Amino acid sequence: MKFSIEALYNWYRGLLRNPKYRWWVVLGTFLYFVSPIDIAPDFLPIVGQLDDVLILTLLVSEVSQIAIEGFKARRGTPESQTANASSQSTSQTESIDVDAVSVE
């Protein structure tokens, strides 16, 4: 079995996307952040803080993305539908209906 950072990231992201485990993962990540037991202990000059910053950045970016998607879902208008609706509304306001009469 091969270990990769991308596989670990996808696993973490998948857990955050699952509503059943989301808050457990957030709580676990926060506890890892404040815990003195780390992969790289905090007393190491740069590496100690780097793993905490990386984990916290990953958590904040993923949770904010989930919050934005939830907000858009509650509004009921995703960006693609909003862009299509605005382009359709401008084309409808610019169109002119003409009743044609044949001339002989």
Buried (B, 14 or more C-beta within 10 A) or exposed (E): EEEEEEEEEEEBBEBBBEEEEBEEBBEEBEEBBEEEEBEEEEEEEEEBEEBBEEBBEBBEEBBEEBEEEEEBEEEEEEEEEEEEEEEEEEEEEEEEEEEEEEEE
